[in-house]
Amino acid sequence: MPARLALLADDGLSQPGIVVKTSSPKGEHERLPNPTLAVTDGSVTVKFHPWSIEQIVASEQADT
C-alpha cells in the first residue's frame, strides 16, 4: 500500500482511497504565504509547498 501513490496514473488522484487537501496554514511570525497541497492514501502523505528551503530562510532573515 505505501507504494500506491507512486503508481498512480494521471487520473489516479480521483481514485477511491486517495485524498487531496488544500490548506494555507499561517505560523505566528511567518512572512511568506503557505499554500499547501497534500495527497494521501491513508498511510503515506506527500505535501507540496511553493517555496524552497532557501527562499524560506531568506525571508526569515530579511529583517535581521
C-alpha positions as CSV (number, residue, x, y, z in Angstrom):
1,M,0.0,0.0,0.0
2,P,2.7,2.6,0.7
3,A,3.8,2.4,-3.0
4,R,0.3,3.2,-4.2
5,L,0.9,6.9,-4.7
6,A,4.0,6.3,-6.8
7,L,2.0,4.1,-9.1
8,L,-0.8,6.5,-9.8
9,A,-1.7,7.3,-13.4
10,D,-2.7,10.9,-14.3
11,D,-6.2,10.3,-13.2
12,G,-5.1,8.5,-10.1
13,L,-5.9,11.3,-7.7
14,S,-9.6,10.6,-8.3
15,Q,-9.3,7.0,-7.2
16,P,-11.1,5.8,-4.1
17,G,-8.9,6.0,-1.0
18,I,-6.8,8.9,-2.3
19,V,-7.5,12.2,-0.5
20,V,-6.3,15.6,-1.8
21,K,-6.4,18.5,0.6
22,T,-5.5,22.2,0.2
23,S,-4.8,24.5,3.1
24,S,-2.9,27.7,3.9
25,P,-1.6,27.4,7.5
26,K,0.0,30.5,8.9
27,G,2.7,30.5,11.6
28,E,2.9,33.3,14.1
29,H,5.8,35.2,12.6
30,E,5.9,33.7,9.0
31,R,6.4,36.3,6.3
32,L,5.6,34.1,3.3
33,P,2.1,32.8,2.5
34,N,2.0,29.0,2.8
35,P,-0.5,27.4,0.4
36,T,-0.1,23.6,0.7
37,L,-1.4,20.7,-1.3
38,A,-1.4,17.3,0.5
39,V,-2.1,14.0,-1.1
40,T,-2.6,10.8,1.0
41,D,-3.6,7.2,0.7
42,G,-4.0,6.9,4.4
43,S,-0.6,5.6,5.1
44,V,1.7,7.9,3.1
45,T,1.2,11.7,2.8
46,V,3.0,13.9,0.4
47,K,2.9,17.7,0.9
48,F,3.7,20.2,-1.8
49,H,4.8,23.8,-0.9
50,P,5.5,26.7,-3.3
51,W,8.7,27.8,-1.6
52,S,12.2,26.3,-1.5
53,I,14.0,26.0,1.9
54,E,16.4,28.7,0.7
55,Q,13.5,31.1,0.0
56,I,12.0,30.5,3.4
57,V,15.3,31.0,5.2
58,A,16.0,34.2,3.2
59,S,12.5,35.6,4.1
60,E,13.0,34.9,7.8
61,Q,16.4,36.7,7.8
62,A,15.2,39.7,5.9
63,D,14.9,41.9,9.0
64,T,17.9,40.6,10.9
